[in-house]
Amino acid sequence: MEQESQNAPFYCVNNCGFFGNAKTNNLCSKCYKKFLLKQPQQTQIESTIAPVAGGEQTGANSSENRPPAAANRCSFCRKRVGLTGFNCRCGQTFCSLHRYSDKHNCVFDYKSAGQDAIAKANPIVKAEKMDKI
């Protein structure tokens, strides 16, 4: 008898006329969906308000938050390269004249990079010594 009284239908807390459910915080399905939609919006609003309330300046942060601009100029002569730019191993973009490492004073160490590549490609193979009879 007690279970029937606990599971007795009751109206939604928002007084919308539908029956509520204990699993949905005593809300009907329609009101519960609205409640769930409002919940993430409130957390987003709180997260944007918190840094401003902390006293941080938004003007200084806006320049730091921008993604880096596409490298469309040669790093050596500042000539526009567009789609024909060459990316060097040093991380910069160059035109067709300065794409080689000796033309733009590249700081990338090709010698050690080559040695590391060879060492990884050719591991040392050493057989175990045999016992003499």
Number of C-alpha atoms within 10 A of each C-alpha: 5 7 7 8 8 10 10 9 13 16 15 22 16 13 12 13 11 17 15 23 19 13 8 14 12 17 23 23 15 12 19 18 12 10 14 10 11 11 10 11 11 10 11 10 10 11 11 10 11 11 12 11 9 8 8 11 11 10 8 9 10 9 9 9 8 8 7 7 6 8 16 18 17 23 17 16 12 12 13 15 17 13 8 12 20 19 14 16 13 11 10 16 23 27 22 12 12 20 20 14 14 9 11 16 10 17 11 13 10 12 9 10 11 11 11 12 11 11 11 10 9 9 8 8 6 6 6 6 6 6 5 4 3
